[in-house]
Amino acid sequence: MDSNMTSNLLSSKFRPIIETQTNQAPECPSPIQYKSVNNHHSAQDLAVRFLFECGTKLKTNPLTSAVAAQIYHRFLDAVSDSNYDPYMIAATALYIASKQQDEPIKIRDLINVVHRTLNRDTDVLDLSEEYWNYRDSIVQAELLTMRMINFKTINPDIHLYMLNYLKTLSSWIPPAVWEKSTLVKLCWTFLQDFHHCKVIIQYEPQLIALAVIYFGLQVCGIVVPCTTEQDQLSWHEEIKERAYMVR
């Protein structure tokens, strides 16, 4: 695919999403000492990584962690006061998402994972005053967070759209190319990583799903067959229409 065709396919709708995804290169070391971060805005950004780390330790479904990240971003977008503890809000978002995705986390497990992630190499909390303070904070933060997002249930719409579009695309690309490529896994990874950025809540889920697939196609070097610069309907518009027809 030549540069002119690539430029044309990368429409004005896709460009801000693709550029944001490209610039979100992970630079965080592991493990991170979250409590050593002094800048509050840096802590707000790291809180999403903290959320995903806690989700991994709790063995939650990746969709649950993605929904939690959207809840976290929506909370920050709704509040004018930025003095809330970002790690507590992130933990609370994970707790809420687990309920919404029918994968409820035991609050004691959540508290211990949060505590040990924030305080590396510490023991599991006993039923002490510190434990009950954590518990009270999460319960209160849960009500606050739900109020800030207007008690809405957040669904993993982007993932569902992306899987639907990939299914449609799989019948378009030659089987020999499709089966050897890592496109599906790559798109899933890109989408999960994209949840670290608040842009994930600023665009329509259909547009983000198509942008992630476009990015994946570029990385894998896959050309969608029968697409030219002269096409009246671009491949992403066509695949979107096909997906709607299936629904």
Secondary structure by P-SEA (a helix, b strand, c coil): ccaaaaaaaccccaaaaaaaaaaccccccccccccccccaaaaaaaaaaaaaaaaaaacccaaaaaaaaaaaaaaaaacccccccaaaaaaaaaaaaaaaacccccaaaaaaaaaaaaccccccccccaaaaaaaaaaaaaaaaaaaaaccccccaaaaaaaaaaaaaaaaaccaaaaaacaaaaaaaaaaaaaccccccccccaaaaaaaaaaaaaaaaccccccccccccccaaaaaaaaaaaac
